[in-house]
Amino acid sequence: MSFTTDGAFGICAFKDKLLIVGYFSGNKLISFEPSTGSLTVLHTFNTTNTFAKAINMMPSGDNVYFWYPNGSSKYSLFVSKGVPSTTIALMDNFTAYDEFTYYSSNIVKAAEGKLMAKVNTTGDTSTEFTLYSDGTVQGTKLLEFNNVKLSGSTDFVYYCKQFFFIASDGSGSNKLFSTNGTNEGTKKLSDIPVRELVLFNNRLYLSDGNSNKGELFAWNDKNGKIEFVLDVNDAARQSEPREFRAIKDKLFMVAVRSNLDLSYKLAVMTEPFRSKEDCSVSSSSEQYVSNFSIFPNPSATDFFIDAEEHIYSPIQVVISDVTGRIILQKKVDHFPAIINAHDWTSGLYIVKLISADKNSETYRIVKD
């Protein structure tokens, strides 16, 4: 089964159909039914622009978001519910910045009716600004941090009911940001330079932005901090990780073998499943308070567990490796408690501490 057009410029899977933007006796939005091979024209565009770039189409819920040229290399944002007539909306009334020129690496990320994108404006075609929209014209804006428009944004991830992304803070390096869609709610989360952001096992992981390091970090949504997870050079005998991709229960890392050997290898990390219910977002009005501390971390020999005075003892300590295998389970009633890790294999471990009143906290430690 096949069909042809004189040009297909954007395509995405949407529910049980394919949506296509292309030339089919005119520039149109088309719905393709794979089981029957039937085509339905959803919308005919008034303009007959020649497409210079592929169109990035992003489905989210009942909508599909995409860019469409409206003349002179300018692109506007469209929203479609994927059914004929009246459901397509041209969002081109963006007050002072009503049209955006398409950029070759333009990306769109949509979730729960909200979206983020990297765009150029007609006033500055050399800078990639950060666009946020709640799905309405009035709720579409270029995000600012400290009264400066954010630029160079990449890796938009929707997590814990808000967007996380990497952007330049003007210091010459990229940092981790989050936003709820307002300038006041746009926050720089750390001064650690980061290169890439990926969601794995309901947890955000970040690669180090320093080119000569091979370190992996994670965003702790409970205490609002970036935490060291592992040194890829030690754990996977790699250095300088280049790309991270999550597939089911594994996080894959492509890295240079060493500074002297530029061949590429594939490393993989697994960890116990983390449910969505574990996801929470710290805020200024409700800060997560840790009742325990584990130090030093990383450690090559012993770890010490200390507790706040109000903690009911004894506590149950359960430590597992990244495969979920329990390597230690014991009760502790005196602090600081010593955990002997001399014989452990180097790598990441998960520590679960359960107090006598059944409250539990989970920590990550690294054995050097």
C-alpha positions as CSV (number, residue, x, y, z in Angstrom):
1,M,0.0,0.0,0.0
2,S,1.4,3.4,-0.9
3,F,0.5,6.9,-2.0
4,T,2.6,9.7,-3.4
5,T,2.6,13.5,-3.1
6,D,4.7,16.1,-4.8
7,G,6.3,16.8,-1.4
8,A,5.9,15.6,2.2
9,F,7.3,18.1,4.6
10,G,6.1,16.8,7.9
11,I,4.7,13.6,9.3
12,C,3.7,12.2,12.6
13,A,1.8,9.2,14.1
14,F,-1.4,10.5,15.7
15,K,-3.6,8.0,17.5
16,D,-4.3,5.3,14.8
17,K,-3.5,7.5,11.8
18,L,-0.6,9.4,10.1
19,L,-0.9,13.2,9.8
20,I,1.1,14.7,6.9
21,V,1.8,18.2,5.9
22,G,2.7,18.3,2.2
23,Y,1.8,19.2,-1.4
24,F,-1.2,17.2,-2.6
25,S,-2.9,19.3,-5.3
26,G,-2.0,22.3,-3.1
27,N,-0.4,22.6,0.3
28,K,-2.5,20.6,2.7
29,L,-2.8,18.8,6.1
30,I,-3.7,15.2,5.3
31,S,-4.8,12.3,7.4
32,F,-3.7,8.9,6.2
33,E,-5.5,5.7,7.3
34,P,-2.9,2.9,7.2
35,S,-5.5,0.0,7.3
36,T,-7.4,1.2,4.3
37,G,-5.0,3.5,2.5
38,S,-7.6,6.3,2.4
39,L,-6.6,9.9,2.5
40,T,-8.6,12.7,4.1
41,V,-7.8,16.4,3.6
42,L,-8.1,18.1,7.0
43,H,-7.1,21.6,5.9
44,T,-6.0,23.5,2.8
45,F,-3.5,26.2,3.4
46,N,-3.9,29.5,1.6
47,T,-0.2,30.0,0.9
48,T,1.7,28.0,-1.6
49,N,5.2,28.5,-0.1
50,T,8.1,26.3,-1.2
51,F,9.2,24.4,1.9
52,A,12.9,24.8,2.7
53,K,12.9,22.7,5.9
54,A,11.2,19.7,7.2
55,I,8.3,20.5,9.6
56,N,8.6,19.4,13.1
57,M,5.2,17.9,14.1
58,M,4.6,17.1,17.8
59,P,1.5,15.2,19.0
60,S,0.3,15.7,22.6
61,G,-3.1,14.5,23.9
62,D,-5.8,15.5,21.4
63,N,-3.7,18.0,19.5
64,V,-0.8,18.1,17.0
65,Y,1.5,21.1,17.0
66,F,3.6,22.1,14.0
67,W,5.2,25.0,12.1
68,Y,4.0,26.2,8.7
69,P,5.6,28.9,6.5
70,N,3.5,32.0,5.9
71,G,5.9,33.8,3.5
72,S,9.4,35.2,3.4
73,S,10.9,32.3,5.4
74,K,8.6,33.1,8.3
75,Y,6.9,30.3,10.1
76,S,3.8,30.4,12.4
77,L,2.6,27.8,14.9
78,F,-0.5,25.7,14.0
79,V,-2.6,23.4,16.2
80,S,-4.8,20.6,14.9
81,K,-7.1,18.0,16.5
82,G,-6.6,15.8,13.5
83,V,-10.2,16.0,12.2
84,P,-11.7,18.0,9.3
85,S,-12.7,21.7,9.4
86,T,-12.7,24.3,12.2
87,T,-10.1,22.5,14.3
88,I,-7.0,24.1,13.0
89,A,-5.8,27.4,14.5
90,L,-3.2,29.8,13.2
91,M,-1.3,31.2,16.2
92,D,0.4,34.1,14.5
93,N,-0.7,37.0,16.8
94,F,2.2,37.0,19.2
95,T,2.0,40.7,20.0
96,A,5.5,42.2,19.5
97,Y,6.9,39.0,18.0
98,D,4.1,37.8,15.8
99,E,6.0,35.6,13.5
100,F,9.1,33.4,13.8
101,T,11.6,32.4,11.2
102,Y,12.3,28.7,11.1
103,Y,15.7,27.6,12.2
104,S,17.3,24.4,11.0
105,S,17.5,22.8,14.5
106,N,14.1,24.1,15.6
107,I,12.4,21.7,18.0
108,V,9.0,21.5,19.6
109,K,8.1,19.7,22.8
110,A,4.4,19.4,23.7
111,A,2.8,17.9,26.8
112,E,-0.7,18.3,28.4
113,G,-1.6,21.1,26.1
114,K,1.6,23.1,26.8
115,L,4.6,23.4,24.5
116,M,8.1,24.7,24.3
117,A,10.3,25.4,21.3
118,K,13.5,27.1,20.1
119,V,12.8,29.9,17.7
120,N,14.3,32.9,15.9
121,T,12.4,36.2,15.9
122,T,12.1,38.5,13.0
123,G,14.1,41.1,15.0
124,D,17.0,38.7,15.6
125,T,17.5,35.8,13.2
126,S,20.9,34.9,14.7
127,T,19.7,34.1,18.2
128,E,17.6,31.1,19.2
129,F,15.1,32.2,21.9
130,T,13.0,30.0,24.2
131,L,9.3,29.9,23.4
132,Y,6.6,28.7,25.8
133,S,2.9,28.4,25.1
134,D,-0.1,27.1,27.0
135,G,-1.9,26.5,23.7
136,T,-3.4,29.9,23.4
137,V,-2.2,33.1,21.7
138,Q,-2.4,35.0,24.9
139,G,-0.3,32.4,26.8
140,T,2.5,32.3,24.2
141,K,5.7,34.2,25.1
142,L,9.5,34.2,25.0
143,L,10.8,33.2,28.4
144,E,13.1,35.4,30.4
145,F,15.4,34.8,33.3
146,N,16.6,37.8,35.3
147,N,15.0,40.1,32.7
148,V,17.1,38.5,29.9
149,K,15.6,36.4,27.2
150,L,16.8,32.8,27.4
151,S,18.6,31.5,24.4
152,G,20.3,28.3,23.1
153,S,17.7,26.0,24.7
154,T,17.8,22.3,24.1
155,D,16.4,19.0,25.4
156,F,13.0,20.1,26.6
157,V,11.6,17.5,29.0
158,Y,8.1,17.6,30.6
159,Y,8.5,16.1,34.1
160,C,6.7,16.6,37.4
161,K,4.1,19.0,35.8
162,Q,6.7,21.4,34.5
163,F,9.2,21.7,31.7
164,F,12.9,21.2,32.3
165,F,15.5,22.2,29.7
166,I,19.1,23.3,29.1
167,A,19.8,26.9,28.2
168,S,22.6,29.5,28.3
169,D,22.7,31.7,31.3
170,G,25.1,34.2,29.7
171,S,28.1,32.8,31.4
172,G,29.3,30.9,28.4
173,S,28.0,27.5,29.5
174,N,24.6,25.8,29.5
175,K,22.7,25.2,32.8
176,L,19.6,23.3,33.9
177,F,16.4,25.4,34.0
178,S,12.8,24.7,34.8
179,T,9.6,26.7,34.1
180,N,5.9,26.7,34.8
181,G,5.4,29.0,31.9
182,T,5.9,32.4,33.6
183,N,9.1,34.5,33.9
184,E,8.7,34.4,37.6
185,G,8.5,30.7,37.6
186,T,11.5,30.2,35.3
187,K,14.4,29.1,37.5
188,K,18.1,28.2,37.0
189,L,18.4,25.0,39.1
190,S,22.2,24.8,39.3
191,D,25.5,26.4,38.3
192,I,26.8,23.0,37.2
193,P,27.5,23.1,33.4
194,V,25.4,20.4,31.6
195,R,25.4,19.1,28.1
196,E,22.5,16.7,27.7
197,L,19.2,16.0,29.5
198,V,17.3,12.7,29.4
199,L,14.3,11.3,31.3
200,F,15.0,7.7,32.5
201,N,13.0,5.7,35.0
202,N,11.0,8.7,36.0
203,R,14.2,10.6,36.9
204,L,16.1,13.3,35.1
205,Y,19.7,12.5,34.2
206,L,22.3,15.0,32.9
207,S,25.7,14.7,31.4
208,D,28.5,16.9,32.5
209,G,29.0,20.0,30.4
210,N,32.8,20.0,30.8
211,S,34.3,18.4,27.7
212,N,37.2,16.7,29.6
213,K,34.9,14.9,32.1
214,G,32.7,11.8,32.0
215,E,30.3,12.4,34.8
216,L,26.6,11.6,35.1
217,F,24.3,13.7,37.3
218,A,20.7,13.4,38.3
219,W,18.1,16.0,39.3
220,N,16.7,15.3,42.8
221,D,13.1,16.5,42.6
222,K,12.6,16.3,46.3
223,N,15.4,18.5,47.6
224,G,15.8,20.6,44.4
225,K,19.5,19.8,43.8
226,I,21.6,18.2,41.1
227,E,23.4,15.2,42.5
228,F,26.5,13.3,41.4
229,V,25.6,9.7,40.2
230,L,28.6,8.1,38.8
231,D,31.9,8.7,36.9
232,V,31.4,7.1,33.5
233,N,35.1,6.8,33.2
234,D,35.3,4.5,36.3
235,A,32.0,2.8,36.0
236,A,32.0,2.0,32.3
237,R,35.7,2.6,31.5
238,Q,34.7,5.4,29.2
239,S,35.3,9.1,29.2
240,E,33.5,12.1,27.8
241,P,30.0,10.7,27.3
242,R,28.5,12.1,24.0
243,E,24.9,11.0,24.0
244,F,22.4,9.5,26.4
245,R,19.2,7.6,25.4
246,A,16.7,5.8,27.6
247,I,15.0,2.6,26.4
248,K,12.6,0.9,28.8
249,D,14.7,0.1,31.9
250,K,18.1,1.0,30.6
251,L,20.1,4.2,30.0
252,F,22.6,3.9,27.2
253,M,25.6,6.1,26.9
254,V,27.8,6.6,23.8
255,A,31.3,7.7,24.8
256,V,34.8,8.1,23.6
257,R,36.9,5.2,25.0
258,S,39.7,7.5,26.2
259,N,41.6,10.7,25.3
260,L,44.2,8.5,23.5
261,D,41.7,6.2,21.9
262,L,38.9,8.0,20.0
263,S,36.9,4.9,19.2
264,Y,33.3,4.9,20.5
265,K,31.8,2.4,22.8
266,L,28.3,1.9,24.3
267,A,27.8,1.8,28.0
268,V,24.5,0.9,29.8
269,M,23.1,1.6,33.2
270,T,20.1,0.1,34.9
271,E,18.5,0.9,38.3
272,P,15.4,-0.3,40.3
273,F,12.1,0.9,38.9
274,R,11.0,4.3,40.1
275,S,7.2,4.9,40.0
276,K,5.6,8.1,38.9
277,E,4.2,8.5,42.4
278,D,7.8,9.1,43.6
279,C,7.9,12.3,41.6
280,S,7.5,15.5,43.5
281,V,8.7,19.1,42.9
282,S,10.3,21.1,45.7
283,S,9.1,24.7,46.0
284,S,9.8,27.7,48.2
285,S,6.6,27.0,50.1
286,E,7.2,23.3,50.6
287,Q,10.8,22.1,50.9
288,Y,11.6,18.5,51.3
289,V,13.5,17.9,54.5
290,S,15.9,15.0,54.7
291,N,16.0,13.1,58.0
292,F,19.3,11.2,57.2
293,S,22.7,11.9,55.8
294,I,25.1,9.5,54.2
295,F,28.8,10.4,54.0
296,P,31.3,10.4,52.5
297,N,29.7,9.9,49.1
298,P,31.4,8.6,47.0
299,S,33.6,6.4,49.2
300,A,36.1,3.6,48.6
301,T,35.8,2.0,52.1
302,D,33.0,2.9,54.6
303,F,29.8,4.9,54.5
304,F,28.4,6.6,57.6
305,I,24.6,7.0,58.2
306,D,23.5,9.8,60.5
307,A,20.0,10.7,61.6
308,E,18.1,13.6,63.0
309,E,17.4,13.4,66.8
310,H,13.6,13.0,66.3
311,I,14.0,9.8,64.2
312,Y,12.5,6.7,65.9
313,S,15.0,3.9,66.1
314,P,15.8,1.2,65.1
315,I,15.8,1.9,61.4
316,Q,15.9,-0.7,58.6
317,V,18.7,-0.3,56.1
318,V,18.2,-2.0,52.7
319,I,21.0,-1.5,50.1
320,S,20.7,-2.9,46.5
321,D,22.8,-2.6,43.4
322,V,21.5,-1.1,40.1
323,T,20.1,-4.5,39.1
324,G,17.8,-4.5,42.2
325,R,19.8,-7.3,43.9
326,I,19.8,-6.7,47.7
327,I,23.4,-6.8,49.0
328,L,22.8,-5.6,52.6
329,Q,19.8,-5.6,54.9
330,K,20.2,-4.8,58.6
331,K,18.7,-2.9,61.6
332,V,20.5,0.1,63.0
333,D,19.8,1.7,66.4
334,H,22.9,3.8,67.0
335,F,24.1,6.8,64.9
336,P,26.3,7.4,63.1
337,A,26.1,3.9,61.8
338,I,28.9,2.4,59.8
339,I,28.3,0.5,56.5
340,N,31.4,-1.5,55.5
341,A,31.7,-1.3,51.7
342,H,35.3,-2.6,51.4
343,D,34.2,-5.7,49.4
344,W,31.6,-4.0,47.2
345,T,32.1,-3.6,43.4
346,S,32.6,-0.1,42.3
347,G,29.4,1.6,41.1
348,L,26.0,3.0,42.0
349,Y,23.9,1.6,44.9
350,I,20.4,2.4,46.2
351,V,20.0,2.9,49.9
352,K,16.5,2.7,51.4
353,L,16.1,3.8,55.1
354,I,12.9,2.8,56.9
355,S,12.3,4.3,60.3
356,A,10.4,2.7,63.1
357,D,7.3,4.8,62.3
358,K,7.4,3.3,58.7
359,N,8.5,6.4,57.0
360,S,11.1,5.7,54.3
361,E,13.7,7.7,52.4
362,T,15.8,6.6,49.4
363,Y,19.4,7.7,48.7
364,R,22.0,6.9,46.0
365,I,25.6,6.3,47.0
366,V,28.7,5.6,44.8
367,K,31.4,3.1,45.8
368,D,34.7,4.1,44.3
